[in-house]
Structures are given as C-alpha cells and as structure tokens.
Amino acid sequence: MNATEPISVADRLDALDRKLDLVLAEIEEVRRIRREFEELKDDLARVGKDLFQTAVTELEGTAPFVNTGDFAALAKRLIRNVNTMNELLVQLEGAREFLVDAAPLGRQLFSDGLAKMDELDRKGYFAMARELQRALDNVVANFTVEDVRLLADNLGAILQTVKNLTQSQMLHAINNAVEVYQKTDFETMEEYSLWRAFREANKPEMRRGLGFLIVFLRNLSAHTPAARKPAAQPAAQPGAGD
C-alpha cells in the first residue's frame, strides 16, 4: 500500500484563497441585496407617505359625514353577512355561466329575428304598416272622439251586419245585382209609356219581381229591433184626481 503524498502548504493556501473569494463574493451579493431592499423600503415609505397625505386630503371633505364607529359597524356587518355575500357570489357565478351558455342562443335568435324582419320587409308588411298609420292619422283628423265612442257602442251591430253580408247567399245576390247594373246601358234606355208599363208588369218575371219587392218591403216594415223596455210611469200621488 502506497503512502498518501503530503499536501504542500502552497496548495492549502491556494484552496483557502479560493474559498475566501467565494465567501467575499457571497458577502458582496448579500450587501447588494440589502442595499436594494433598503432603497425599496425608502421608496415604499415615500410612496406610502404620499398616499397617506393624499388620502387625508381627499377624505377631509367626508369627515363631517363619517364617524370613527362607522368603520367598525361596517366591518361587523360585513362579518355578519359573509354567508350572504358568499351566496351572492355563487348567484353571480351562476348568472355568468348562464350568460356564457345563453350567448350563442341569443346570437342565433338575433340573427333569426333579423332574417324574419328582412323577409317581412320584402313581403311589404312594413310598407303596409306605414299606410295603415296614414289611414289612422286620417281617421284621427276627420273623426272626433264622440264618433269613435259611437262606433265602439255599435260595433256589435256593425259586425253582425258584416257577418250577414258575407253569407254565401247574400254575396251571390249582391253579385247578381252588380252584374245586372253593369250590363244596363242607361244611355240607350227605352222610354216606357204607362200602358206599356202595365203590359210589362203582366209578364211572369215582372210579377215575380213585384212580389219580391212587396214581400221585402212588408218584412222590412214588420222587422223591428229588440223591444225596448217601456219607460217607468211615475207613481200616482196620493189623492191625485180626487
């Protein structure tokens, strides 16, 4: 077994120098960090002082409205309502999630609405609405409130009349009457003497026409609206007429 060679004093000194250099470097780094920390502390102290002075200046106007105990009361109220605020935050989170989920649906509904409005515009609904507005303006300009009130009072009778007029038999009769009127040439109308009129009246179609006219007038005279209640007669005063 070979004996270990002794380390020379010079090597030991070199090792110590290297270790000392490392220690000095660490000490210098610590000093640098300490200087930076002190500079940061000084900067924060100046900023904090400025903030405090600014806050004091800004809060001077609110001093008459705030008492020292108000902050304690506010803190106590916040502590008592921690659960309430937690529930509120949960609801806000739920509302946010709902809005996130509903956003695509809202965009789709908006797009569908625009497409439907464009379709209605192309079909002329908006133009028709503008014309209806003009018609309503004319009604307002030419009729009074009393006229509209009377129209509302008699709306049932008007609708009943329209209903009767829209029956197939009535429409057919009105159409026949209009066709006959259109085919009649009043410019070349013949003149009838009284004798000729009597002879024409003896024809079957004229007798049917006269019969229709007589029956129509008779039924029109016999048809009356629902009987109104007679006005109450004033009660006779005691001893009257004695």
C-alpha positions in Angstrom: 0.0 0.0 0.0 1.4 3.3 -1.1 1.6 6.2 1.4 -0.5 9.3 0.6 1.6 12.2 -0.7 1.6 15.1 1.7 -0.3 18.3 0.6 2.0 21.2 0.3 1.4 24.4 2.2 1.1 26.4 -1.1 -1.7 24.2 -2.2 -3.5 24.7 1.0 -3.1 28.4 0.8 -4.5 28.4 -2.8 -7.5 26.4 -1.6 -8.1 28.8 1.2 -7.8 31.8 -1.2 -10.4 30.3 -3.5 -12.8 29.7 -0.6 -12.2 33.2 0.7 -13.0 34.6 -2.7 -16.3 32.7 -2.7 -17.1 33.9 0.8 -16.3 37.5 -0.2 -18.5 37.2 -3.3 -21.4 35.9 -1.2 -20.9 38.8 1.2 -20.9 41.3 -1.6 -24.1 39.8 -3.0 -25.8 40.0 0.4 -24.7 43.6 0.7 -26.1 44.4 -2.8 -29.4 42.7 -1.9 -29.5 44.6 1.4 -28.9 47.9 -0.4 -31.7 47.2 -2.9 -34.0 46.3 -0.1 -33.2 49.5 1.8 -33.8 51.5 -1.4 -37.1 49.7 -2.0 -38.1 50.4 1.7 -37.3 54.0 1.3 -39.3 54.2 -2.0 -42.2 52.5 -0.4 -42.0 54.7 2.6 -42.1 57.8 0.4 -45.0 56.4 -1.7 -46.9 55.4 1.4 -46.4 58.8 2.9 -47.7 60.5 -0.3 -50.7 58.1 -0.4 -51.5 58.8 3.2 -51.3 62.6 2.7 -53.4 62.3 -0.5 -56.0 60.1 1.3 -56.1 62.6 4.2 -56.6 65.5 1.8 -59.3 63.7 -0.2 -61.2 62.5 2.9 -61.3 65.9 4.6 -64.5 66.6 2.7 -66.1 63.4 4.0 -65.1 63.9 7.6 -68.4 65.6 8.7 -70.4 62.6 7.3 -68.3 59.7 8.7 -67.7 58.8 12.4 -65.0 56.6 13.7 -67.5 53.9 14.8 -68.9 53.7 11.3 -65.9 51.7 10.1 -66.3 49.3 13.0 -70.0 48.9 12.3 -69.3 48.3 8.6 -66.7 45.7 9.5 -69.1 43.9 11.9 -71.9 44.0 9.2 -69.5 42.5 6.6 -68.6 39.7 9.0 -72.2 39.0 9.9 -73.1 38.9 6.2 -70.3 36.7 5.0 -72.7 33.9 4.2 -75.0 36.3 2.3 -72.1 37.7 0.3 -71.0 34.1 -0.4 -74.4 33.2 -1.7 -74.5 36.4 -3.8 -71.2 35.5 -5.3 -72.5 32.0 -6.1 -75.5 33.5 -7.8 -73.3 35.9 -9.7 -71.2 32.9 -10.9 -74.3 31.1 -11.9 -75.6 34.1 -13.8 -72.3 34.5 -15.5 -72.3 30.8 -16.5 -75.9 31.2 -17.8 -74.9 34.3 -19.8 -72.0 32.4 -21.3 -74.2 29.4 -22.2 -77.0 31.7 -23.5 -74.8 33.9 -25.6 -74.8 31.6 -28.7 -78.6 31.1 -28.4 -79.0 34.9 -28.1 -76.9 35.5 -31.2 -78.9 32.8 -33.1 -82.2 34.4 -32.0 -80.9 37.8 -33.1 -79.9 36.5 -36.4 -83.2 34.7 -36.9 -85.0 37.9 -35.9 -83.1 40.0 -38.5 -83.8 37.4 -41.2 -87.5 37.4 -40.3 -87.7 41.2 -40.3 -86.0 41.2 -43.7 -88.5 38.7 -45.0 -91.4 40.8 -43.7 -89.9 43.9 -45.3 -89.6 42.1 -48.7 -93.2 41.0 -48.4 -94.3 44.5 -47.8 -95.5 44.3 -44.2 -93.7 47.4 -43.1 -94.9 49.4 -46.1 -98.5 48.2 -45.2 -97.9 49.3 -41.6 -96.9 52.7 -42.8 -100.0 53.0 -44.9 -102.2 51.8 -42.0 -100.6 54.5 -39.9 -101.6 57.1 -42.6 -105.1 55.7 -42.5 -105.2 56.0 -38.8 -104.0 59.6 -39.0 -106.8 60.4 -41.4 -109.3 58.8 -39.0 -108.0 60.9 -36.2 -108.0 64.1 -38.3 -111.5 63.6 -39.7 -113.4 62.0 -36.8 -114.0 63.1 -33.2 -113.7 61.1 -30.0 -117.5 61.0 -29.9 -117.6 59.4 -33.3 -115.2 56.7 -32.2 -117.2 56.2 -29.0 -120.4 55.7 -31.0 -118.5 53.3 -33.3 -117.5 51.3 -30.2 -121.0 51.3 -28.9 -122.4 50.0 -32.2 -119.5 47.7 -33.1 -121.6 44.6 -32.3 -124.4 45.6 -34.7 -121.8 46.5 -37.4 -120.0 43.2 -37.1 -123.4 41.3 -37.2 -124.2 43.3 -40.4 -120.9 42.4 -42.0 -121.4 38.8 -40.9 -124.8 38.7 -42.6 -123.4 40.3 -45.7 -120.6 37.8 -46.0 -123.0 34.8 -46.2 -122.9 33.0 -49.5 -126.5 33.7 -50.4 -126.1 37.5 -49.7 -122.8 37.6 -51.7 -124.4 35.8 -54.6 -127.4 38.1 -54.6 -125.2 41.2 -54.4 -123.0 39.9 -57.1 -126.1 39.3 -59.4 -127.3 42.8 -58.7 -123.9 44.3 -59.5 -123.7 42.3 -62.8 -127.2 43.4 -63.8 -126.3 47.0 -63.0 -123.1 46.8 -65.1 -124.9 45.3 -68.0 -127.6 48.0 -68.0 -126.9 50.8 -70.6 -128.6 53.9 -69.2 -127.8 56.0 -72.2 -129.8 53.8 -74.5 -132.6 53.1 -72.0 -136.0 53.0 -73.7 -138.9 55.1 -72.5 -142.0 53.2 -71.3 -145.5 54.6 -71.5 -148.0 53.9 -68.8 -149.8 51.4 -70.9 -146.6 49.6 -71.9 -145.5 49.6 -68.3 -148.8 47.8 -67.4 -148.2 45.3 -70.1 -144.7 44.7 -68.9 -145.9 44.3 -65.3 -148.1 41.5 -66.5 -145.2 39.4 -67.5 -144.1 36.5 -65.2 -140.7 37.8 -64.4 -142.1 41.3 -63.5 -144.8 39.7 -61.3 -142.1 37.8 -59.5 -140.0 41.0 -59.2 -143.0 42.9 -57.8 -143.8 40.0 -55.5 -140.2 40.1 -54.2 -140.4 43.9 -53.7 -143.7 43.7 -51.9 -142.6 40.8 -49.6 -139.3 42.6 -48.9 -141.0 45.9 -48.0 -143.5 44.0 -45.9 -140.9 42.1 -44.0 -138.8 45.2 -43.6 -141.7 47.1 -42.1 -142.5 44.1 -39.8 -138.9 43.7 -38.7 -138.1 45.9 -35.7 -135.2 45.8 -33.3 -135.5 44.1 -29.9 -138.3 45.6 -27.9 -137.1 48.3 -25.6 -138.2 48.3 -22.1 -141.0 50.9 -21.6 -140.2 53.9 -19.5 -141.4 53.6 -16.0 -144.6 55.6 -15.3 -144.4 57.9 -12.4 -146.3 56.7 -9.4 -149.6 58.4 -8.8 -149.5 60.8 -5.9 -152.0 60.1 -3.1 -155.1 62.0 -3.5 -154.4 62.9 -7.1 -157.5 63.1 -9.3 -159.9 63.0 -6.3 
